């Protein structure tokens, strides 16, 4: 499944845009910093959370101690909390940037998350942002 297909699947849910935002690598993907992603991680609250719970598979992620809802063979994952770093979900959603009709968490928060997580993939993403001039070295 292509990345654009993932965004199309998300848009097709018609979630209230003031109740969710794409986090993780999604904000890099939509800006062309990375070319592909296997899945999308979405934070949500209120009506968006109620909607995804009614149509997806609710589970508890023991690693991060958060409830999540997965859809489309776990290609779309929704949660009301973020397990890595110290983030205020309401602020991330309220400050999200609307791109092509979909809200995305602002890059400064994505950078903070990727630095906190620190995986090899996250380091590659930070370097890609630096090369794109979106982030100072």
FIGUVO-504638 format. One line per field, with one value per atom (N, C-alpha, C): residue number from 1; x, y, z; atom name; residue in three letters. Coordinates in steps of 0.2 Angstrom, whole numbers, plus 2048, in hexadecimal, padded with zeros to 3 digits. Example, Ala and Ser with C-alpha at 12.3 -4.5 7.8 and 13.67 -1.06 7.14 Angstrom:
BEGIN
num = 1:1:1:2:2:2
X = 842:83E:842:840:844:840
Y = 7E4:7EA:7F0:7F5:7FB:800
Z = 827:827:827:823:824:827
atomo = N:CA:C:N:CA:C
residuo = ala:ala:ala:ser:ser:ser
//
This chain:
BEGIN
num = 1:1:1:2:2:2:3:3:3:4:4:4:5:5:5:6:6:6:7:7:7:8:8:8:9:9:9:10:10:10:11:11:11:12:12:12:13:13:13:14:14:14:15:15:15:16:16:16:17:17:17:18:18:18:19:19:19:20:20:20:21:21:21:22:22:22:23:23:23:24:24:24:25:25:25:26:26:26:27:27:27:28:28:28:29:29:29:30:30:30:31:31:31:32:32:32:33:33:33:34:34:34:35:35:35:36:36:36:37:37:37:38:38:38:39:39:39:40:40:40:41:41:41:42:42:42:43:43:43:44:44:44:45:45:45:46:46:46:47:47:47:48:48:48:49:49:49:50:50:50:51:51:51:52:52:52:53:53:53:54:54:54:55:55:55:56:56:56:57:57:57:58:58:58:59:59:59:60:60:60:61:61:61:62:62:62:63:63:63:64:64:64:65:65:65:66:66:66:67:67:67:68:68:68:69:69:69:70:70:70:71:71:71:72:72:72:73:73:73:74:74:74:75:75:75:76:76:76:77:77:77:78:78:78:79:79:79:80:80:80:81:81:81:82:82:82:83:83:83:84:84:84:85:85:85:86:86:86:87:87:87:88:88:88:89:89:89:90:90:90:91:91:91:92:92:92:93:93:93:94:94:94:95:95:95:96:96:96:97:97:97:98:98:98:99:99:99:100:100:100:101:101:101:102:102:102:103:103:103:104:104:104:105:105:105:106:106:106:107:107:107:108:108:108:109:109:109:110:110:110:111:111:111:112:112:112:113:113:113:114:114:114:115:115:115:116:116:116:117:117:117:118:118:118:119:119:119:120:120:120:121:121:121:122:122:122:123:123:123:124:124:124:125:125:125:126:126:126:127:127:127:128:128:128:129:129:129:130:130:130:131:131:131:132:132:132:133:133:133:134:134:134:135:135:135:136:136:136:137:137:137
X = 804:800:804:803:807:806:80A:80A:804:803:7FD:7F7:7F7:7F1:7EF:7F4:7F3:7F0:7F2:7EF:7E8:7E7:7E0:7DC:7DE:7DA:7D8:7DD:7DC:7D7:7D8:7D3:7CC:7CC:7C5:7C1:7C5:7C1:7BD:7BE:7BB:7BA:7C0:7C1:7C0:7BE:7BE:7C5:7C7:7CE:7D0:7CC:7CE:7CF:7CE:7CF:7D4:7D9:7DE:7E4:7E9:7EF:7F4:7F7:7FC:802:806:80C:811:816:81B:81F:81F:823:81E:818:813:814:815:817:81D:822:828:826:821:81F:81B:817:812:817:81C:820:826:826:82B:832:833:839:83B:836:837:832:834:830:82B:82B:826:826:820:81F:81B:81C:818:811:811:80A:80A:804:803:801:804:802:7FE:7F9:7F4:7F2:7F3:7F0:7E9:7E5:7DE:7DB:7D5:7D1:7CA:7C6:7BF:7BB:7B8:7B4:7B8:7BE:7C2:7C4:7C5:7C7:7C1:7BB:7B5:7B3:7B5:7B4:7B8:7BF:7C3:7C2:7C0:7BF:7B9:7B4:7AE:7AF:7B5:7B6:7BD:7C1:7C8:7C8:7CE:7D0:7D3:7D0:7D2:7D7:7DD:7E2:7E6:7E9:7EE:7F5:7F9:800:804:806:809:810:813:81A:819:814:814:80E:80A:805:800:7FE:7F8:7F3:7ED:7E8:7E9:7E8:7E9:7E3:7E2:7DD:7E1:7E0:7E4:7DF:7E0:7DC:7E1:7DE:7E1:7E7:7E7:7ED:7F2:7F0:7F5:7F9:7F6:7F9:7F7:7F1:7EF:7EF:7F2:7F2:7F0:7EB:7E8:7E9:7EB:7EB:7EA:7E8:7E7:7ED:7F2:7F8:7FE:804:80A:80F:811:815:81C:81F:826:827:82A:82B:825:825:821:81D:817:813:80C:809:802:7FE:7FA:7F7:7F2:7EF:7EA:7EE:7F4:7F8:7FA:7FC:7FF:7F9:7F3:7ED:7EB:7EB:7E9:7ED:7F4:7F9:7FB:7F7:7F9:7F8:7FC:7FC:7F7:7F3:7EE:7F2:7F3:7F6:7F2:7EF:7EB:7E5:7E2:7DC:7DD:7E4:7E5:7EA:7E8:7ED:7F3:7F9:7FF:802:805:809:80F:810:815:81C:820:827:82B:82A:82F:82D:827:825:827:827:829:831:834:83C:83D:839:83A:838:833:832:837:83A:83F:845:847:84D:84C:846:845:845:843:843:84A:84D:854:855:851:852:856:859:85D:858:852:84E:84C:84B:84A:850:856:85C:85D:85B:85B:856:850:84B:84D:851:853:859:85D:862:85E:859:855:852:850:84D:853:859:85E:860:861:863:85D:857:852:851:856:856:850:84D:848:84A:850:853:85A:85D:864:867:86E:872:874
Y = 7FA:800:806:80B:811:815:81A:81F:823:825:82A:826:81F:81B:81C:81C:81C:823:828:82F:82F:82C:82B:828:822:81E:822:826:82A:830:833:838:836:830:82C:82B:82B:82A:830:836:83C:83E:83D:83F:846:849:850:853:857:859:85D:85F:862:85D:856:851:84C:84D:848:84C:849:84B:845:845:840:842:83D:83E:839:837:833:835:831:833:836:836:838:840:844:84B:84C:847:848:845:840:83D:842:846:84A:850:852:857:855:84F:84C:84B:84B:84A:843:83E:837:835:830:82E:829:825:820:81F:81C:819:813:80F:809:80A:80F:810:817:819:820:81F:823:824:82A:82A:82F:830:836:838:83A:839:83B:83C:83F:840:841:841:843:83F:843:83F:83B:83D:839:832:832:82C:828:82A:827:823:827:825:81F:81F:81A:814:815:80F:80B:80F:80B:807:809:805:801:803:7FF:7FA:7F7:7F2:7F6:7F6:7F9:7F4:7F6:7F2:7F6:7F3:7F6:7F5:7FA:7F9:7F9:7F3:7F2:7F6:7F6:7F9:800:804:80B:80D:807:808:80D:80C:810:80C:80E:80B:80E:809:80B:808:80B:808:807:801:800:7FE:800:7FF:7FD:7FA:7F8:7F5:7EF:7EB:7EF:7F3:7F7:7FC:7FE:803:80A:80A:811:80F:812:811:818:817:81D:81C:822:822:829:829:82F:831:82E:82F:82E:830:82F:82C:826:822:824:828:82A:832:834:83B:83E:845:848:84D:84B:84F:850:855:857:856:851:84F:855:858:85D:863:864:86A:867:861:85F:85F:85D:85E:865:869:870:874:872:876:873:86D:869:86E:86C:870:86C:86F:86C:86C:866:865:860:862:85E:85C:860:85E:859:857:853:857:857:85A:856:859:856:85A:856:859:85D:863:867:864:866:863:863:869:869:864:862:85C:855:855:84E:84E:853:853:851:854:853:84B:848:841:83D:83F:83A:83B:841:841:83D:83D:839:832:830:829:826:82A:829:823:820:81A:81B:816:818:81B:819:81C:823:824:82B:830:82D:831:832:82D:82E:834:834:839:840:840:847:849:845:847:849:846:848:84F:850:857:85C:85A:85F:860:85B:85C:860:85F:863:86A:86C:873:874:86F:870:870:86E:86E:86F:873:875:86F:86E:868:869
Z = 800:800:800:7FB:7FB:801:802:807:806:800:7FE:7FF:7FE:800:807:80B:812:814:811:812:810:80A:807:80C:80F:814:81A:81C:822:820:81B:819:818:815:814:81B:820:827:829:825:827:82E:832:839:83A:83F:840:841:83D:83C:843:847:84D:853:851:856:855:850:84E:84B:84B:847:846:840:83E:841:845:848:845:849:847:841:83C:835:830:832:82D:82B:830:82E:829:82A:825:81E:81E:818:814:817:813:811:814:812:80D:80B:807:80A:810:813:813:814:812:80D:809:803:805:80A:80B:813:814:81B:81B:820:820:823:827:82B:82D:830:833:83A:83E:845:846:849:84A:851:854:85A:85A:85E:85E:865:865:86B:869:86E:86D:868:863:85E:859:858:853:857:85D:861:861:862:863:85C:856:850:84E:84F:84E:852:858:85D:85A:857:854:84E:84A:844:844:848:848:84E:84F:854:85A:860:866:869:86B:86F:874:878:87D:87B:87A:878:87F:881:887:887:882:882:884:882:883:888:88A:88F:88C:886:883:87F:87F:87B:873:86F:868:864:85E:859:853:850:84A:844:83E:838:832:82D:827:828:82C:82D:831:835:83A:836:830:82C:82F:832:836:83D:841:849:84C:850:854:85B:85F:866:869:86F:873:877:877:87A:876:877:874:879:877:87C:87D:879:879:879:87E:87F:884:885:889:885:882:87E:881:880:881:87B:87B:875:872:877:875:871:874:871:86A:869:863:85D:85F:85B:85A:85F:85E:859:85A:856:84F:84D:847:841:83C:836:831:82E:829:822:820:819:815:80F:80B:80F:813:817:81D:81E:824:829:82F:834:836:836:838:83D:842:848:845:848:846:846:842:841:848:84C:852:857:857:85B:859:852:84F:850:850:851:859:85D:864:866:862:863:860:85A:857:85B:85E:862:868:86B:872:870:86B:869:867:862:861:85D:85A:856:84F:84C:846:841:840:83C:83D:844:846:844:845:844:83C:838:831:82F:832:831:833:839:83B:836:833:82E:828:826:820:821:827:828:827:82A:82A:822:81E:817:814:816:812:815:81A:81C:821:824:828:830:831:837:837:83C:83C:83F:83D:840:847
atomo = N:CA:C:N:CA:C:N:CA:C:N:CA:C:N:CA:C:N:CA:C:N:CA:C:N:CA:C:N:CA:C:N:CA:C:N:CA:C:N:CA:C:N:CA:C:N:CA:C:N:CA:C:N:CA:C:N:CA:C:N:CA:C:N:CA:C:N:CA:C:N:CA:C:N:CA:C:N:CA:C:N:CA:C:N:CA:C:N:CA:C:N:CA:C:N:CA:C:N:CA:C:N:CA:C:N:CA:C:N:CA:C:N:CA:C:N:CA:C:N:CA:C:N:CA:C:N:CA:C:N:CA:C:N:CA:C:N:CA:C:N:CA:C:N:CA:C:N:CA:C:N:CA:C:N:CA:C:N:CA:C:N:CA:C:N:CA:C:N:CA:C:N:CA:C:N:CA:C:N:CA:C:N:CA:C:N:CA:C:N:CA:C:N:CA:C:N:CA:C:N:CA:C:N:CA:C:N:CA:C:N:CA:C:N:CA:C:N:CA:C:N:CA:C:N:CA:C:N:CA:C:N:CA:C:N:CA:C:N:CA:C:N:CA:C:N:CA:C:N:CA:C:N:CA:C:N:CA:C:N:CA:C:N:CA:C:N:CA:C:N:CA:C:N:CA:C:N:CA:C:N:CA:C:N:CA:C:N:CA:C:N:CA:C:N:CA:C:N:CA:C:N:CA:C:N:CA:C:N:CA:C:N:CA:C:N:CA:C:N:CA:C:N:CA:C:N:CA:C:N:CA:C:N:CA:C:N:CA:C:N:CA:C:N:CA:C:N:CA:C:N:CA:C:N:CA:C:N:CA:C:N:CA:C:N:CA:C:N:CA:C:N:CA:C:N:CA:C:N:CA:C:N:CA:C:N:CA:C:N:CA:C:N:CA:C:N:CA:C:N:CA:C:N:CA:C:N:CA:C:N:CA:C:N:CA:C:N:CA:C:N:CA:C:N:CA:C:N:CA:C:N:CA:C:N:CA:C:N:CA:C:N:CA:C:N:CA:C:N:CA:C:N:CA:C:N:CA:C:N:CA:C:N:CA:C:N:CA:C:N:CA:C:N:CA:C:N:CA:C
residuo = unk:unk:unk:unk:unk:unk:unk:unk:unk:unk:unk:unk:unk:unk:unk:unk:unk:unk:unk:unk:unk:unk:unk:unk:unk:unk:unk:unk:unk:unk:unk:unk:unk:unk:unk:unk:unk:unk:unk:unk:unk:unk:unk:unk:unk:unk:unk:unk:unk:unk:unk:unk:unk:unk:unk:unk:unk:unk:unk:unk:unk:unk:unk:unk:unk:unk:unk:unk:unk:unk:unk:unk:unk:unk:unk:unk:unk:unk:unk:unk:unk:unk:unk:unk:unk:unk:unk:unk:unk:unk:unk:unk:unk:unk:unk:unk:unk:unk:unk:unk:unk:unk:unk:unk:unk:unk:unk:unk:unk:unk:unk:unk:unk:unk:unk:unk:unk:unk:unk:unk:unk:unk:unk:unk:unk:unk:unk:unk:unk:unk:unk:unk:unk:unk:unk:unk:unk:unk:unk:unk:unk:unk:unk:unk:unk:unk:unk:unk:unk:unk:unk:unk:unk:unk:unk:unk:unk:unk:unk:unk:unk:unk:unk:unk:unk:unk:unk:unk:unk:unk:unk:unk:unk:unk:unk:unk:unk:unk:unk:unk:unk:unk:unk:unk:unk:unk:unk:unk:unk:unk:unk:unk:unk:unk:unk:unk:unk:unk:unk:unk:unk:unk:unk:unk:unk:unk:unk:unk:unk:unk:unk:unk:unk:unk:unk:unk:unk:unk:unk:unk:unk:unk:unk:unk:unk:unk:unk:unk:unk:unk:unk:unk:unk:unk:unk:unk:unk:unk:unk:unk:unk:unk:unk:unk:unk:unk:unk:unk:unk:unk:unk:unk:unk:unk:unk:unk:unk:unk:unk:unk:unk:unk:unk:unk:unk:unk:unk:unk:unk:unk:unk:unk:unk:unk:unk:unk:unk:unk:unk:unk:unk:unk:unk:unk:unk:unk:unk:unk:unk:unk:unk:unk:unk:unk:unk:unk:unk:unk:unk:unk:unk:unk:unk:unk:unk:unk:unk:unk:unk:unk:unk:unk:unk:unk:unk:unk:unk:unk:unk:unk:unk:unk:unk:unk:unk:unk:unk:unk:unk:unk:unk:unk:unk:unk:unk:unk:unk:unk:unk:unk:unk:unk:unk:unk:unk:unk:unk:unk:unk:unk:unk:unk:unk:unk:unk:unk:unk:unk:unk:unk:unk:unk:unk:unk:unk:unk:unk:unk:unk:unk:unk:unk:unk:unk:unk:unk:unk:unk:unk:unk:unk:unk:unk:unk:unk:unk:unk:unk:unk:unk:unk:unk:unk:unk:unk:unk:unk:unk:unk:unk:unk:unk:unk:unk:unk:unk:unk:unk:unk:unk:unk
//
